């Protein structure tokens, strides 16, 4: 849901951020724990159903089953925002993919 307006590349990148967070000691240690953190991902803060559930479920399975640092298009990112936002983070920018900028 967070990257619903992006193509597969952008959606995959956001998926990698979720997995990267679950592997970091700074965040919950499960994917569900990361996704359900308050204020982090809009799919848990809006009541609209996901229209392409099967597609997103399949994409998530592909990310989880094929996860490796060498496959990660975000190069280990733990954070991201849309290009139109400027949060002023003092983090290392790792990638720009479609409409999102990624950091760690």
Backbone torsions as a table, in degrees:
resi	resn	phi	psi	omega
1	UNK	NA	-38.3	-177.2
2	UNK	-60.0	-34.1	-177.9
3	UNK	-116.2	30.9	-174.4
4	UNK	-59.6	-27.4	-179.9
5	UNK	-86.1	-2.4	-179.6
6	UNK	-94.7	164.6	171.8
7	UNK	-81.1	-172.4	-176.7
8	UNK	-59.2	-38.9	-179.5
9	UNK	-61.0	-47.2	179.6
10	UNK	-68.2	-37.9	178.4
11	UNK	-67.6	-39.0	176.7
12	UNK	-63.1	-42.0	-179.6
13	UNK	-61.0	-44.5	178.1
14	UNK	-64.5	-38.5	176.0
15	UNK	-60.4	-39.2	177.9
16	UNK	-64.8	-35.6	177.0
17	UNK	-60.8	-42.5	179.2
18	UNK	-61.6	-47.1	179.7
19	UNK	-65.3	-42.3	178.2
20	UNK	-59.0	-41.2	177.9
21	UNK	-63.4	-40.1	-178.9
22	UNK	-66.5	-20.1	178.9
23	UNK	-94.7	-5.9	179.8
24	UNK	-95.1	144.6	178.3
25	UNK	-72.8	-9.7	-177.8
26	UNK	-81.4	-11.8	-173.7
27	UNK	-131.1	169.8	174.3
28	UNK	-54.8	151.4	-173.5
29	UNK	-88.2	4.8	176.4
30	UNK	-122.8	156.1	178.7
31	UNK	-63.1	-42.8	177.7
32	UNK	-63.1	-40.4	178.2
33	UNK	-60.7	-41.7	178.1
34	UNK	-66.2	-50.0	-175.9
35	UNK	-63.2	-29.8	-177.0
36	UNK	-92.4	2.9	177.7
37	UNK	-60.4	136.2	-176.5
38	UNK	-56.9	128.9	174.2
39	UNK	74.5	10.2	-175.7
40	UNK	-96.2	-44.5	-175.8
41	UNK	-130.3	129.1	-171.7
42	UNK	-67.8	-19.7	-178.8
43	UNK	-62.9	-21.6	178.3
44	UNK	-100.2	-1.1	-180.0
45	UNK	-114.3	0.4	175.7
46	UNK	-122.6	156.6	-176.1
47	UNK	-101.0	10.6	179.6
48	UNK	-78.4	133.6	177.8
49	UNK	-71.8	151.4	176.7
50	UNK	-79.0	123.8	-175.0
51	UNK	-79.5	-28.6	-177.8
52	UNK	-111.0	50.3	-174.6
53	UNK	-55.5	-48.3	-177.4
54	UNK	-59.8	-41.5	178.9
55	UNK	-62.4	-48.8	-177.5
56	UNK	-67.7	-36.4	177.2
57	UNK	-62.9	-44.5	178.9
58	UNK	-63.8	-42.6	178.1
59	UNK	-62.5	-42.7	178.2
60	UNK	-62.2	-42.0	177.8
61	UNK	-61.5	-41.9	178.8
62	UNK	-62.0	-41.9	179.8
63	UNK	-64.7	-47.7	-176.9
64	UNK	-65.8	-45.1	-176.3
65	UNK	-72.9	-28.0	-179.1
66	UNK	-105.8	14.1	-174.8
67	UNK	-60.9	129.1	169.5
68	UNK	-160.3	153.5	-179.9
69	UNK	-60.3	-32.7	-179.1
70	UNK	-72.5	-21.8	177.2
71	UNK	-88.5	-10.8	-172.0
72	UNK	-74.3	109.1	-179.9
73	UNK	-69.5	-14.2	-179.4
74	UNK	-94.3	-4.9	-179.1
75	UNK	54.5	50.3	173.7
76	UNK	84.3	17.6	-177.6
77	UNK	-62.4	143.5	174.6
78	UNK	-114.1	-10.6	-175.9
79	UNK	-139.8	154.9	174.8
80	UNK	-157.8	161.3	172.4
81	UNK	-152.5	162.5	177.3
82	UNK	-71.3	152.6	-178.5
83	UNK	-56.8	-33.3	-176.7
84	UNK	-75.3	-1.6	-178.3
85	UNK	-108.6	144.5	178.3
86	UNK	-131.8	84.7	-175.2
87	UNK	-75.3	-10.1	178.7
88	UNK	71.9	26.4	-179.7
89	UNK	-66.9	143.1	174.9
90	UNK	-103.3	63.6	-178.2
91	UNK	-121.2	163.5	177.3
92	UNK	-77.4	120.6	176.4
93	UNK	-75.7	126.7	-176.8
94	UNK	-107.6	-24.0	-177.6
95	UNK	-168.9	155.5	167.6
96	UNK	-125.7	118.6	-177.2
97	UNK	-130.7	116.5	-177.5
98	UNK	54.0	-120.7	-175.3
99	UNK	-95.3	11.6	-177.7
100	UNK	-122.2	147.3	175.7
101	UNK	-114.3	133.1	-173.0
102	UNK	-113.1	146.5	-175.6
103	UNK	-142.0	160.0	167.9
104	UNK	-140.2	NA	NA
